[in-house]
Amino acid sequence: MLDEIIALAKRRGFIYPGSEIYGGLGGMWDYGPLGSQLKKNLKDWWWEDMVIKHDDIVGIDAAIMMNPKAWEASGHVEAFTDPLVECKTCHRRFREDKKGEIQAHEQEHKKKNESIEWTASQKFNLLVKSYLGVIEGKQSEIFLRGEITNGVHVNFKNVINSTRIKIPFGIAQIGKAFRNEITPGNFTFRSREFEQMEVQFYIPPQEEEAMRWFEYWKKDRMDWYIKLGLNPEKLRFRDHSDAERAHYARMATDIEYEAPWGWDEFMGIHHRGNWDLSRHMQYSGQDLRYKNLETGEEYIPFDIETSAGVDRSLLFLLCDAYKKEERRIVLKLHPRLAPYKVAVFPLVANKAELVGKAQEIYHSLQKNAWPVAWDDRGNIGKRYFAQDEIGTPFCITVDYQSLEDQTVTVRDRDTMKQERVAIPQLIEYLNQ
């Protein structure tokens, strides 16, 4: 199934291999006309849900490049590593914790009657290095951010001083991150350049409060993904064991989706304690304590993080929406996520009256901020098929009856039922 989704994504303009005309670059993907709109719709919905509708969450957009000391303080220089093992037969490398991938690789060699040995586990830092400076050889070594969290924590005091927001409160951010993944794979799931949507939610440093907010955000984020249209039966929580928790986490839970290759994570909820602010306070020498102006109490707050992969969320939305029916392939995306909401067709493309009326409707929808597609190629059946594949919820066809009574045929993507709607009532009908 994943191969079919990859083929559809390229064929219909959702996702292309990065730098494809030069042979590509592993773990890099480009989003096409439909994919970039789908991605924007997803991020806009997240921002509305987390920032616009919350009095206690504000947003920032921090720089990708940071002072290298920030990554020392956060522990990434020392601890942002993957343990890797290498197959001595073919020299492919695998993350030591991915037992299923290692076993599958061993089976491949056994089928070929090839012996297999593994090297000892070695740690590999995932931070991507870059350089700043204009003179070759005299440039400063820096890192592209391995996650977007750090840009929030270093601006903790700036946000408080400029907004006067009070704890409990959150800081939201959407942005690019980069990791030197050794084994990118499963389409866009494990990429070297990706995007995250995160909220760092600061609370008083009390474990009882931390557990209350931890459970609150777990439920809130699961409910949101169900609202996006993901099948609840393909979603689950998975708690991290002590051994696998990140260096900053006191507790960690993933939301996982049952992907074509098995259960895998795309959203994490973490109780980070006061790790980040304490470390930045130590390394920067700046006072990052929060002061309660009503009581005079000062403390370093705890942080409950909700961190979602944009690309992984989008991939699982495509997987979940992809339906292979008897006579068609259809993406049953939530209408709010669909790149186009409506497509407009003239019944035939060589009749000026039909084309003119259809263009009037097309431009009217455009002016009312409806993302709308135009298609006059081939027969009407092929046009429906193409719009089903990209997930367009409604198709409007202008036919000869339209010229007589000012009505059009509106076809529903999911049911394929058709209904006559008066042209002046179209926008109201679609809104409803």
C-alpha positions as CSV (number, residue, x, y, z in Angstrom):
1,M,0.0,0.0,0.0
2,L,2.8,2.4,0.8
3,D,4.2,2.1,-2.7
4,E,0.7,3.0,-4.1
5,I,0.6,6.1,-1.9
6,I,4.1,7.1,-3.0
7,A,3.1,6.7,-6.6
8,L,-0.1,8.7,-6.2
9,A,1.8,11.5,-4.2
10,K,4.2,12.0,-7.1
11,R,1.6,11.6,-9.9
12,R,-0.8,14.1,-8.5
13,G,1.6,16.7,-7.2
14,F,1.7,16.0,-3.4
15,I,5.3,15.0,-2.8
16,Y,8.3,14.6,-5.1
17,P,11.8,13.1,-4.4
18,G,14.1,16.0,-3.5
19,S,16.6,17.0,-6.3
20,E,15.2,14.2,-8.4
21,I,16.8,15.3,-11.8
22,Y,20.2,14.9,-10.1
23,G,19.5,11.5,-8.7
24,G,17.9,12.7,-5.5
25,L,19.3,13.2,-2.0
26,G,18.4,10.6,0.6
27,G,15.9,11.6,3.2
28,M,14.9,14.8,1.3
29,W,11.4,15.5,-0.2
30,D,9.8,18.4,-2.0
31,Y,6.1,19.2,-1.6
32,G,4.3,19.9,-4.9
33,P,1.3,22.2,-5.6
34,L,-1.2,19.9,-3.7
35,G,1.2,18.8,-1.0
36,S,2.2,22.3,-0.1
37,Q,-1.4,23.3,0.2
38,L,-2.3,20.2,2.3
39,K,0.7,20.9,4.6
40,K,-0.4,24.6,5.0
41,N,-4.0,23.5,5.8
42,L,-2.7,21.1,8.5
43,K,-0.4,23.7,10.1
44,D,-3.1,26.4,9.9
45,W,-5.6,24.2,11.7
46,W,-3.0,23.3,14.3
47,W,-2.1,27.0,14.9
48,E,-5.8,27.9,15.2
49,D,-6.4,25.1,17.6
50,M,-3.4,25.7,19.8
51,V,-2.9,29.5,19.6
52,I,-5.9,31.3,18.3
53,K,-8.4,29.4,20.5
54,H,-6.2,29.4,23.7
55,D,-5.9,32.5,25.9
56,D,-2.9,30.9,27.6
57,I,-0.7,30.0,24.5
58,V,1.2,32.5,22.4
59,G,3.4,31.8,19.3
60,I,6.9,32.5,18.2
61,D,9.1,31.8,15.2
62,A,12.7,31.3,16.3
63,A,15.8,31.3,14.1
64,I,17.0,28.0,12.7
65,M,20.6,28.8,13.6
66,M,21.5,29.4,17.2
67,N,24.6,30.1,19.3
68,P,26.4,26.7,19.6
69,K,26.3,27.1,23.4
70,A,22.6,26.6,23.3
71,W,23.0,23.1,22.0
72,E,25.6,22.3,24.7
73,A,23.2,23.5,27.3
74,S,20.3,21.5,26.0
75,G,22.4,18.3,26.0
76,H,22.2,17.7,22.3
77,V,26.0,17.9,21.6
78,E,26.6,15.2,24.2
79,A,23.4,13.1,24.2
80,F,21.6,13.6,20.8
81,T,22.9,10.3,19.5
82,D,21.6,7.1,17.9
83,P,23.3,3.8,18.7
84,L,24.1,2.1,15.4
85,V,25.2,-1.3,14.3
86,E,26.6,-2.1,10.9
87,C,26.2,-5.3,8.8
88,K,29.7,-6.6,8.0
89,T,28.3,-8.3,4.9
90,C,26.8,-5.3,3.0
91,H,27.8,-2.4,5.3
92,R,24.3,-1.1,5.8
93,R,23.8,0.6,9.1
94,F,20.8,0.3,11.4
95,R,19.6,1.8,14.6
96,E,20.2,-0.7,17.4
97,D,16.7,-0.1,18.9
98,K,15.0,-1.0,15.6
99,K,15.0,-4.8,16.2
100,G,12.4,-5.5,13.6
101,E,14.4,-3.8,10.8
102,I,17.5,-5.8,11.9
103,Q,15.7,-9.1,11.9
104,A,14.2,-8.4,8.5
105,H,17.7,-7.6,7.2
106,E,19.1,-10.9,8.6
107,Q,16.3,-12.8,6.9
108,E,17.2,-11.2,3.5
109,H,20.8,-12.5,3.9
110,K,19.6,-16.0,5.0
111,K,17.4,-16.3,1.9
112,K,20.6,-15.8,-0.1
113,N,22.5,-18.2,2.1
114,E,24.9,-15.4,3.1
115,S,26.4,-15.3,6.6
116,I,25.9,-12.2,8.6
117,E,27.8,-10.5,11.4
118,W,27.2,-7.2,13.1
119,T,29.7,-4.7,14.4
120,A,29.6,-3.5,18.0
121,S,27.1,-0.7,18.7
122,Q,28.5,2.8,18.1
123,K,27.0,6.2,18.9
124,F,26.4,8.7,16.1
125,N,25.5,12.4,16.7
126,L,22.4,13.5,14.8
127,L,23.1,17.2,14.8
128,V,23.8,18.7,11.3
129,K,26.8,20.9,11.2
130,S,27.1,24.2,9.3
131,Y,29.5,27.1,9.1
132,L,29.1,30.9,9.4
133,G,31.7,33.4,8.1
134,V,32.8,34.8,4.8
135,I,36.5,33.7,4.9
136,E,37.2,30.1,4.0
137,G,39.0,28.4,6.8
138,K,38.0,31.0,9.4
139,Q,34.4,30.2,9.7
140,S,32.6,29.4,12.9
141,E,31.1,25.9,13.3
142,I,27.4,25.9,14.2
143,F,24.5,23.4,14.1
144,L,21.2,23.4,12.2
145,R,18.7,22.8,14.9
146,G,17.9,19.2,15.6
147,E,14.6,20.2,17.1
148,I,12.7,23.4,17.4
149,T,12.3,23.3,21.2
150,N,15.4,25.2,22.1
151,G,14.3,28.4,20.4
152,V,11.3,28.5,22.7
153,H,13.3,28.0,26.0
154,V,15.9,30.7,25.2
155,N,13.1,33.2,24.6
156,F,11.2,32.3,27.8
157,K,12.0,35.6,29.6
158,N,11.5,37.6,26.4
159,V,8.0,36.2,26.0
160,I,7.1,36.9,29.7
161,N,8.5,40.5,29.6
162,S,6.8,41.4,26.3
163,T,3.4,39.8,26.9
164,R,3.0,39.7,30.7
165,I,1.5,36.3,30.3
166,K,1.2,34.3,33.5
167,I,1.9,30.6,34.4
168,P,0.4,28.3,33.4
169,F,1.0,29.2,29.8
170,G,2.4,27.8,26.6
171,I,4.6,28.9,23.7
172,A,3.8,27.5,20.3
173,Q,6.0,27.2,17.3
174,I,6.0,25.5,13.9
175,G,9.4,25.2,12.1
176,K,12.0,23.2,10.3
177,A,14.5,20.9,12.0
178,F,17.4,18.8,10.6
179,R,18.9,15.5,11.7
180,N,21.7,13.5,10.2
181,E,19.6,10.3,10.0
182,I,21.6,7.3,9.0
183,T,18.7,5.2,7.9
184,P,16.0,7.5,6.4
185,G,13.1,5.6,5.1
186,N,9.4,4.8,4.9
187,F,8.8,7.6,2.5
188,T,8.7,10.9,4.4
189,F,8.5,9.2,7.8
190,R,12.2,9.4,8.6
191,S,13.7,12.4,6.8
192,R,16.8,14.5,7.3
193,E,14.8,17.8,6.9
194,F,11.4,17.9,8.5
195,E,8.9,20.2,10.2
196,Q,7.6,20.2,13.7
197,M,4.6,21.7,15.5
198,E,5.2,22.1,19.2
199,V,3.9,23.7,22.4
200,Q,6.1,24.1,25.5
201,F,3.6,24.5,28.3
202,Y,5.1,26.0,31.5
203,I,3.5,25.1,34.9
204,P,4.5,25.4,38.6
205,P,7.2,22.9,39.6
206,Q,4.9,20.4,41.3
207,E,4.6,16.8,40.3
208,E,0.9,16.6,41.0
209,E,0.4,19.6,38.6
210,A,2.7,18.0,36.1
211,M,0.7,14.8,36.0
212,R,-2.6,16.7,35.6
213,W,-1.3,18.7,32.7
214,F,0.4,15.7,31.2
215,E,-2.8,13.7,31.1
216,Y,-4.7,16.8,29.9
217,W,-2.5,17.2,26.9
218,K,-2.5,13.5,26.1
219,K,-6.2,13.5,25.7
220,D,-6.3,16.9,24.0
221,R,-3.9,15.9,21.3
222,M,-5.5,12.5,20.7
223,D,-8.9,14.1,20.4
224,W,-7.4,16.6,17.8
225,Y,-6.1,13.9,15.6
226,I,-9.4,12.1,15.7
227,K,-11.0,15.4,14.7
228,L,-8.7,15.5,11.7
229,G,-10.4,12.3,10.5
230,L,-7.8,9.7,11.5
231,N,-9.4,6.3,12.3
232,P,-9.4,6.0,16.2
233,E,-8.8,2.2,15.8
234,K,-5.4,3.0,14.2
235,L,-4.3,5.3,17.0
236,R,-2.8,4.4,20.4
237,F,-0.6,5.7,23.2
238,R,2.7,4.1,23.9
239,D,4.6,5.0,27.1
240,H,8.4,5.2,26.9
241,S,10.4,2.9,29.2
242,D,13.0,4.3,31.5
243,A,15.7,3.1,29.1
244,E,14.4,4.8,26.0
245,R,13.3,8.1,27.4
246,A,15.3,11.1,26.1
247,H,17.8,12.7,28.5
248,Y,15.4,15.6,29.3
249,A,12.2,13.6,29.9
250,R,10.8,12.6,33.3
251,M,7.8,11.0,31.5
252,A,7.1,10.4,27.8
253,T,4.2,9.1,25.8
254,D,3.9,8.8,22.0
255,I,0.8,8.8,19.9
256,E,1.3,6.1,17.3
257,Y,-0.5,5.2,14.1
258,E,-0.8,1.8,12.6
259,A,1.2,2.5,9.4
260,P,1.6,0.2,6.4
261,W,4.9,-1.0,8.0
262,G,3.5,-1.3,11.6
263,W,2.9,1.0,14.6
264,D,5.1,4.1,14.6
265,E,5.1,7.5,16.4
266,F,4.2,10.9,15.0
267,M,3.3,12.9,18.2
268,G,5.0,13.0,21.6
269,I,3.9,14.3,25.0
270,H,6.8,14.8,27.4
271,H,7.2,15.9,31.0
272,R,10.5,17.7,30.6
273,G,10.6,18.9,34.2
274,N,12.8,22.0,34.6
275,W,15.7,20.5,32.6
276,D,15.8,23.0,29.8
277,L,15.4,26.3,31.7
278,S,17.8,25.1,34.4
279,R,20.5,24.2,31.9
280,H,20.1,27.4,29.9
281,M,20.2,29.4,33.1
282,Q,23.5,27.6,34.1
283,Y,25.2,27.9,30.7
284,S,24.1,31.5,29.9
285,G,24.4,33.0,33.3
286,Q,21.0,34.6,32.9
287,D,18.2,34.4,35.5
288,L,15.4,32.4,33.9
289,R,13.3,32.0,37.0
290,Y,9.6,32.9,36.8
291,K,8.3,35.4,39.5
292,N,4.7,35.3,40.6
293,L,3.9,39.0,41.0
294,E,1.0,38.3,43.3
295,T,2.9,36.1,45.8
296,G,6.5,37.1,45.2
297,E,7.4,33.4,44.8
298,E,10.2,32.7,42.3
299,Y,10.9,29.3,40.7
300,I,12.1,27.5,37.5
301,P,8.8,26.1,36.1
302,F,8.2,22.6,34.8
303,D,7.5,22.1,31.1
304,I,5.0,19.8,29.5
305,E,5.7,19.5,25.8
306,T,3.5,18.4,23.0
307,S,5.5,17.8,19.8
308,A,4.1,16.7,16.5
309,G,5.8,15.9,13.2
310,V,4.2,17.8,10.4
311,D,5.5,15.5,7.7
312,R,4.6,12.4,9.7
313,S,1.2,13.6,10.5
314,L,0.6,14.4,6.8
315,L,1.9,11.0,5.7
316,F,-0.4,9.2,8.1
317,L,-3.4,11.4,7.0
318,L,-2.7,10.3,3.4
319,C,-2.4,6.6,4.5
320,D,-5.6,6.8,6.4
321,A,-7.5,8.7,3.7
322,Y,-6.4,6.4,0.9
323,K,-9.2,4.1,-0.2
324,K,-9.1,1.7,-3.1
325,E,-12.7,1.0,-4.1
326,E,-14.0,-1.2,-6.9
327,R,-14.0,1.5,-9.6
328,R,-11.9,4.2,-8.2
329,I,-9.1,5.4,-5.9
330,V,-10.2,8.1,-3.5
331,L,-8.5,10.2,-0.8
332,K,-11.2,10.7,1.8
333,L,-9.4,13.7,3.4
334,H,-11.3,15.9,5.9
335,P,-12.7,18.7,3.7
336,R,-10.9,21.3,5.8
337,L,-7.6,19.6,4.9
338,A,-8.3,18.9,1.2
339,P,-6.1,21.1,-1.0
340,Y,-9.0,21.9,-3.3
341,K,-12.5,22.1,-1.8
342,V,-14.3,22.3,-5.1
343,A,-13.7,21.5,-8.8
344,V,-15.6,23.2,-11.6
345,F,-16.2,21.5,-15.0
346,P,-18.1,22.5,-18.2
347,L,-19.8,19.3,-19.4
348,V,-18.0,19.7,-22.7
349,A,-15.1,21.9,-23.4
350,N,-16.0,23.0,-26.9
351,K,-19.2,24.8,-26.1
352,A,-18.6,28.5,-25.4
353,E,-21.8,28.9,-23.4
354,L,-21.0,26.1,-21.0
355,V,-17.3,27.1,-20.6
356,G,-18.3,30.8,-20.0
357,K,-20.9,29.9,-17.4
358,A,-18.5,27.4,-15.7
359,Q,-15.8,30.1,-15.6
360,E,-18.2,32.6,-14.0
361,I,-18.8,30.1,-11.2
362,Y,-15.1,29.3,-10.9
363,H,-14.1,32.9,-10.5
364,S,-17.0,33.6,-8.1
365,L,-15.7,30.8,-5.8
366,Q,-12.2,32.2,-6.1
367,K,-13.3,35.6,-5.0
368,N,-15.0,34.2,-2.0
369,A,-11.7,32.5,-0.9
370,W,-12.7,29.0,-2.0
371,P,-9.7,26.9,-3.1
372,V,-11.1,25.7,-6.5
373,A,-9.8,23.6,-9.4
374,W,-10.7,23.9,-13.1
375,D,-10.7,20.9,-15.3
376,D,-12.0,20.7,-18.9
377,R,-9.9,17.7,-20.1
378,G,-11.3,14.4,-21.3
379,N,-14.7,13.1,-20.4
380,I,-16.6,13.9,-17.2
381,G,-15.9,10.5,-15.7
382,K,-12.1,11.0,-15.9
383,R,-12.4,14.4,-14.3
384,Y,-14.3,12.9,-11.4
385,F,-11.7,10.1,-11.1
386,A,-8.8,12.7,-11.0
387,Q,-10.6,14.8,-8.3
388,D,-11.3,11.7,-6.2
389,E,-7.6,10.8,-6.2
390,I,-6.6,14.2,-4.9
391,G,-9.4,14.3,-2.3
392,T,-11.6,17.2,-3.6
393,P,-14.9,17.0,-1.6
394,F,-17.2,18.5,-4.3
395,C,-17.3,18.7,-8.1
396,I,-19.6,21.2,-9.9
397,T,-20.7,20.4,-13.4
398,V,-22.2,23.0,-15.7
399,D,-24.5,21.4,-18.3
400,Y,-27.1,22.4,-20.8
401,Q,-29.8,22.5,-18.1
402,S,-27.6,25.1,-16.3
403,L,-28.2,27.5,-19.2
404,E,-31.9,27.1,-18.9
405,D,-32.6,27.2,-15.1
406,Q,-29.4,28.4,-13.5
407,T,-28.7,25.2,-11.6
408,V,-25.7,22.9,-11.6
409,T,-24.9,19.4,-10.6
410,V,-22.9,19.1,-7.3
411,R,-21.3,15.7,-6.8
412,D,-20.2,14.5,-3.3
413,R,-16.8,12.8,-3.2
414,D,-17.5,10.3,-0.5
415,T,-21.0,9.2,-1.5
416,M,-20.8,10.0,-5.3
417,K,-24.3,11.3,-5.0
418,Q,-25.3,14.2,-7.3
419,E,-27.7,17.0,-6.5
420,R,-29.0,20.0,-8.5
421,V,-28.2,23.3,-6.7
422,A,-29.2,26.8,-7.8
423,I,-26.1,28.8,-8.8
424,P,-26.9,31.8,-6.5
425,Q,-27.1,29.3,-3.6
426,L,-23.8,27.5,-4.3
427,I,-21.6,29.2,-1.7
428,E,-24.2,28.8,1.1
429,Y,-24.7,25.1,0.1
430,L,-20.9,24.4,0.2
431,N,-20.5,26.3,3.5
432,Q,-23.1,24.1,5.1
